[in-house]
Amino acid sequence: MIRWPLLAVLILFAANALADDPAMLPPDALVKQVADDVITPIKQNREIISNRKKLDSLLEVKALPYADFSRMTRLAVGNKNWSGATPEEQQTLTREFRTFLAHTFSNVIALYNNQKIVVTPVSLRPGDTDIVVRATVIDPVDEPTQIDFKMEKTPAGWKFYDVIVDGISTVKIYRSSFADEILQWGIEKVISILQQKNQAASLTVQGH
């Protein structure tokens, strides 16, 4: 289960810049734009991927704004569990899950090793607000892998809310894990677990 996020992040962060304002781009072009904004600095200075603080800062500015963490959190815990949580729990859970995924993305992009990515153009129809962007990762030491990005059009532009690799959904992976914890201990336990993981990750970054 380590391979899928690397492929997903590589697609999101690996192509040529097409515009100054990524938020105004169509979804497939957005993938390419964000890609270049992250990968180009790394290619120019490989030290970035070995310096967690620099890498975290790069992703925070150039990539994370294009993820819909609120929707990802709702989908990960399930509509029933989300509706049963208090507004404060929803807010805290979203914040902790965002931090957790940000650390995950940072760990993954640090493994970047010049893989090639081909993004399939999307034909948008008038009124489309929820689409899938498909891409292929070409790895010099592995078989090509198909990646699907589920994306939605928001007032702030297109954002991704799920990544599917070889038929495996990112959101569903976490939903399966969270479901057992919520069933046994409640949503507070999920929040506690995420907080512990995030604190451990932060200590690792600080000690780097």
N, C-alpha and C positions, 0 to 999 in steps of 0.2 A: 504494500500500500504506500510505499515511498515514491514510486515511479510516477504515479499520476499527477501529483502537484507540480513536479518539475516540468513535465510536458506542458501542462496548462499554463504555468507562469512563463515559460519560454515563448509560447505563442503570443501571450498577451504583451510580452516585452521584447519583440524582435523583428523590426522591419524599418522602412524608410519614412521620414516625416513628410506629411502632406499638407499641414495647415498650422497656423499659429494658435488657433483656438480649437482644441480637440473636442470640446463640448458641442460644437456646431457640426461635427462630422457625422456622416452615416456610420452605422455600427462597424462594418468591415474596415473602413478607413480609420476609425477610431482605434481599433486594435493595432493597426500599423503605426499610427502616430505615437501612441503611448509606448509601443515597443521601442521605437527609435529613441525616445526621450530617456529611456532607462538603459538600453543596451549600448548606445553610443558612448556615454561617459565611462561605462565599464570597459569597453574595448580600448578607449584612450588611456585609461588608468586602471589596470587590473588590481591595484591595491584596494579599490573600493570593495570588492567582494570578500576581502579578508579583514575588512574593518567594519564591524557590525553597526557602529554608530553612523558611519557615513552611508552604508547601504540602507539602513533603516530610514535615514533622512531623505535619501534619494527616492525611495519607494513612497514615502509619505507625501512627498510633493508631486511626483510625476505619475504615480500609478493608482494609489489607493482612492483618490477622489472619484475614480470611474467604476468603483464597486458599490453595489447597493447592499450595504451591510445590514440595514434594517430588514430588508426582505429576506436576505440570506438567514438571518437569525430567526425570523418567524417561520420560515420553511424548515429550518433545522430542528426546532423544538416541536413543530406541528401546530396546526391552528387551534386545536383543543387546549393544549398546554399553554399556548400563548394567550388565549382568551382568559384562561384561568389565573394568569399572573396579574399582579397589581401593576399599575403604571410605573411605579418605582422599580419593580422587579424587571419589567420589560426594558426600561431604560438602562439599568445596570447590566442586564444580560447582553443587550446589544453592544454596549461599550466594551465589556470583557471579551465577547466573541470577536469583535473587530480587532482588538489588541492581539488576541490569540492568533487570528488568521494573518495579521500583519507580520507577526513573528514567524509564522509558518512560511509565508511568501518570501521573507528575507532569507530564511535558511535555504529555501529551494533555489532562489536566484543565485545564491552564492555557489551553486554547483554548475552554473552555466559554463559550457565548453564548446561554443561555436556550432551548436546545432542549427540546422536550416529549417525555416518555417515557410510554408506556402498557405496563404489565406485565400479561401474561395470567395469570389465576389458575391455580394448579396443583391438580389433584385427586390427592391422595396416597392410595395404597392401603396397607393394613397391610403392613409389611415392606419398603416401598420404601426403597432406600438410594442409588439412582443415578437421577437424573431430569434433565430438561431444562426450564429456565425460559425462556419466550419473551417477547419484548418488542418494541415498535416505537418507533423514534425518529422523531419528527415535527420536521423541520427547516424553518424559514421560507424557506430558499433552496434546498432540495433535496427529492428524492423521499423518501417514507417508507422506512425500511430495517428489515428483520427481523433480530433478533439472537437467537441461541440460547446460553444459558449451560448448560454441562454441570456438574452439581453432584452431590456425594456427601455422604452423611451420615457424619460421623466422631464419635468420642467427644466432640469439642469442639463439635459442631453441624454444620450444613450449610456446605460450602465449595465454591467453583467451581474447576474444574481445566482448563477450556477454554472459549473463546468463539468462536462461529461466526457470521460476518457474510457475508451473501450467499453462503452455502455454503462459505466459506473459513475453515478452522480455524486459530486462533492457533498451537496446538501444531504442526500440520503445516507451517506456514510456517517455524518455527524448525527443525523436524526436517529439512526439505529443505536448509536452510543448513548445519546441523550435520553432516549425513550426509557431504557432500563433504569437509568439513574433517577429520572423524574418519577417513575412508577414506584421505586423503592423508597426514595427519600424526599421527593419534591423538587421543584425548580430551584430552591435555595441551594441544593447540593450541586447542581450544575454550575451555578454562579460561583460557589466556593471552589470547585475544582478548577474552573477557568482562572480564577484569581490566583490560586496557588501556582498554576502553570505560568501565568503571566509574570508573577513575582520572580519565579525561578529564571525565566528568560531574561528579565530585566537585570538581574544580578549577573548573569552571564555576559550581557552586553557591557555593563559597567566595569566588569573585571577584565574585559578584553584589552 
